[in-house]
Amino acid sequence: MEVGKKLKKLREDKKMSMYRLTQITGVSGHHIKGIENGTRQPTIETLNRLVLALGSSLAEIFNDDTQCTYLNEKERRLVENFRTLSEEKANALLSLSDVLKE
């Protein structure tokens, strides 16, 4: 699936209007429409702003699978919090999550 089509699918799955995505990211609606239609090629920076606003990642956009998945709000918060932890605290959190999973 093309990047623009995946972006559009993510936006529609999130029930987000193009206008709202424009407000969140600062990327013009005309530019977003061009990306979704395949007539414009975004920079990596622009694409990253768009996919992050949609709760996804560049890795998912470039994944060849036809199924798009993205993090929900709780999952995104966990990832964001994890990334701020020291190595010691990150390891402790991973150990705790392993225990909770059982």
ABEGO torsion letter per residue (X at the ends): XBAAAAAAAAAAAAGBBAAAAAAAAGBBAAAAAAAAAGABBBBAAAAAAAAAAAGBBAAAAABABABBBBBBAAAAAAAAAAAABBAAAAAAAAAAAAAAAX
